[in-house]
Amino acid sequence: MQDKVTEIDADQKLVFLHCIIHQHVLCKSVLKITHVIDVVSKIVHFIRARALNHRQFVALLEEHESDHSDIGYHTAVRWLSVCAKVLKRVWDLNTEIQEFCEKKGKDIPELSDEDWMTDFAFAVDVTALMNELNTTIDRELAFPRLASLVPGLLQSPPMRHPLAQGSAG
């Protein structure tokens, strides 16, 4: 790709970025949903860390004829997509999780806190939307498409906002 850029403008350097946004930093810190992610991680860990708890939780889901058969683990690989899926799954299984935790004597007061649940709903929605955006960007701006856009990007005049153009006259 650098060769194509150099053909058009020898002084122009192309900078490759592996990642524009560090998704976990954006989601947890900037959006201030760390308190949600931490509690959800604690819930998932409580259910999945011990085989007995996990088997009993899966049995509870079967007993309730839930749409979901299990709860996933939160991992660092493809953070946003996994986080979005885990948050959504915990949201969907909220009732079953509360029942299971009560039976096991595990108190998770956040699940009864209206403000926390509002933050949780926001986290579910925003991570799902960001994951969708990220997937779209990955699909739409694949390398071959970028390579074909480089000449046009380097030769096109700077874009101006329509409001700025209207106020100049």
C-alpha positions as CSV (number, residue, x, y, z in Angstrom):
1,M,0.0,0.0,0.0
2,Q,2.9,2.4,0.8
3,D,4.1,1.9,-2.8
4,K,0.8,3.1,-4.2
5,V,0.9,6.1,-1.9
6,T,4.5,6.9,-3.0
7,E,3.5,6.7,-6.7
8,I,1.0,9.5,-6.1
9,D,3.0,11.6,-3.7
10,A,6.6,10.7,-2.9
11,D,6.6,12.8,0.3
12,Q,3.4,11.2,1.7
13,K,4.0,8.5,4.3
14,L,1.3,6.0,5.2
15,V,0.9,5.2,8.8
16,F,-0.5,1.7,9.7
17,L,-2.5,1.4,12.9
18,H,-3.3,-2.0,14.3
19,C,-6.1,-0.6,16.4
20,I,-7.7,2.8,16.4
21,I,-9.6,2.4,19.6
22,H,-8.6,0.2,22.5
23,Q,-12.1,-1.1,23.0
24,H,-11.8,-2.3,26.6
25,V,-10.4,1.1,27.7
26,L,-13.1,2.9,25.9
27,C,-15.9,0.8,27.3
28,K,-14.8,0.4,30.8
29,S,-13.1,3.7,31.6
30,V,-14.5,6.4,29.2
31,L,-18.0,5.2,29.4
32,K,-17.6,4.5,33.2
33,I,-19.1,1.0,33.2
34,T,-16.3,-0.6,35.1
35,H,-18.7,-1.1,38.1
36,V,-21.0,-3.1,35.8
37,I,-18.3,-5.1,34.1
38,D,-16.8,-6.0,37.5
39,V,-20.1,-7.3,39.0
40,V,-21.0,-9.2,35.8
41,S,-17.5,-10.8,35.9
42,K,-18.0,-11.7,39.5
43,I,-21.4,-13.3,38.7
44,V,-20.0,-15.3,35.8
45,H,-17.0,-16.4,37.8
46,F,-19.2,-17.5,40.7
47,I,-21.3,-19.7,38.3
48,R,-18.5,-21.0,36.1
49,A,-15.5,-21.4,38.5
50,R,-16.8,-24.4,40.3
51,A,-18.1,-27.4,38.3
52,L,-20.9,-28.1,40.8
53,N,-22.2,-24.5,40.6
54,H,-22.0,-24.6,36.8
55,R,-23.9,-27.9,36.6
56,Q,-26.5,-26.7,39.0
57,F,-27.0,-23.5,37.1
58,V,-27.3,-25.3,33.7
59,A,-29.9,-27.6,35.4
60,L,-31.8,-24.6,36.6
61,L,-31.9,-23.2,33.1
62,E,-33.2,-26.5,31.8
63,E,-35.8,-26.5,34.5
64,H,-37.0,-23.1,33.5
65,E,-36.9,-24.0,29.8
66,S,-34.7,-21.0,29.2
67,D,-33.8,-19.8,25.7
68,H,-30.2,-20.0,26.8
69,S,-28.5,-23.3,27.9
70,D,-25.4,-21.8,29.6
71,I,-23.6,-18.6,30.4
72,G,-20.3,-17.7,28.7
73,Y,-16.9,-16.7,30.1
74,H,-15.6,-13.2,29.6
75,T,-12.1,-13.3,28.0
76,A,-9.6,-10.7,26.7
77,V,-9.7,-12.1,23.2
78,R,-11.9,-10.0,20.9
79,W,-12.8,-8.1,24.1
80,L,-15.7,-6.1,22.7
81,S,-17.6,-8.9,21.0
82,V,-17.2,-11.3,24.0
83,C,-18.0,-8.6,26.5
84,A,-21.2,-7.6,24.6
85,K,-22.3,-11.2,24.4
86,V,-21.6,-12.0,28.1
87,L,-23.4,-8.8,29.2
88,K,-26.4,-9.6,27.0
89,R,-26.5,-13.2,28.3
90,V,-26.3,-12.1,31.9
91,W,-29.0,-9.5,31.2
92,D,-31.3,-12.2,29.6
93,L,-30.7,-14.6,32.5
94,N,-31.1,-12.0,35.2
95,T,-34.1,-13.8,36.9
96,E,-32.5,-17.2,36.8
97,I,-29.2,-15.8,38.1
98,Q,-31.0,-14.1,41.0
99,E,-32.8,-17.3,41.9
100,F,-29.6,-19.4,41.6
101,C,-27.6,-16.9,43.8
102,E,-30.4,-16.9,46.4
103,K,-30.4,-20.7,46.6
104,K,-26.6,-20.7,47.0
105,G,-26.6,-18.0,49.6
106,K,-24.6,-15.6,47.4
107,D,-25.8,-12.0,47.8
108,I,-25.5,-9.8,44.8
109,P,-27.2,-6.6,45.9
110,E,-26.6,-4.8,42.5
111,L,-29.2,-7.1,40.9
112,S,-31.9,-5.4,43.0
113,D,-30.5,-1.9,42.7
114,E,-32.5,0.1,40.2
115,D,-29.7,2.6,39.4
116,W,-27.2,-0.2,38.9
117,M,-29.6,-2.1,36.7
118,T,-30.1,1.1,34.6
119,D,-26.3,1.3,34.2
120,F,-26.3,-2.4,33.3
121,A,-28.9,-2.0,30.6
122,F,-26.9,0.9,29.2
123,A,-23.7,-1.2,29.2
124,V,-25.6,-4.0,27.4
125,D,-26.9,-1.7,24.7
126,V,-23.7,0.4,24.2
127,T,-21.4,-2.6,23.9
128,A,-23.8,-4.3,21.5
129,L,-23.9,-1.1,19.3
130,M,-20.1,-0.7,19.5
131,N,-19.6,-4.3,18.5
132,E,-21.9,-3.9,15.6
133,L,-20.1,-0.7,14.5
134,N,-16.7,-2.4,14.9
135,T,-17.9,-5.4,12.8
136,T,-19.2,-3.1,10.1
137,I,-16.0,-1.1,10.0
138,D,-14.0,-4.4,9.8
139,R,-16.2,-5.6,7.0
140,E,-16.5,-2.3,5.0
141,L,-12.9,-1.1,5.3
142,A,-11.2,-4.4,4.5
143,F,-7.6,-4.0,3.1
144,P,-8.4,-4.4,-0.6
145,R,-11.0,-1.7,-0.4
146,L,-8.6,0.6,1.5
147,A,-6.0,0.0,-1.2
148,S,-8.4,1.1,-3.9
149,L,-9.4,4.2,-1.9
150,V,-5.8,5.5,-1.3
151,P,-5.4,7.4,-4.6
152,G,-8.8,9.1,-4.3
153,L,-8.2,10.1,-0.7
154,L,-4.8,11.6,-1.4
155,Q,-6.1,13.6,-4.4
156,S,-9.4,14.8,-3.1
157,P,-9.8,18.3,-1.7
158,P,-10.3,18.6,2.1
159,M,-13.8,18.0,3.2
160,R,-15.7,20.9,4.7
161,H,-18.7,20.8,6.9
162,P,-21.9,22.2,5.1
163,L,-22.6,24.7,7.9
164,A,-19.0,26.1,7.6
165,Q,-19.5,26.6,3.8
166,G,-22.8,28.3,4.3
167,S,-21.5,30.7,7.0
168,A,-18.6,31.9,4.8
169,G,-20.8,33.7,2.4
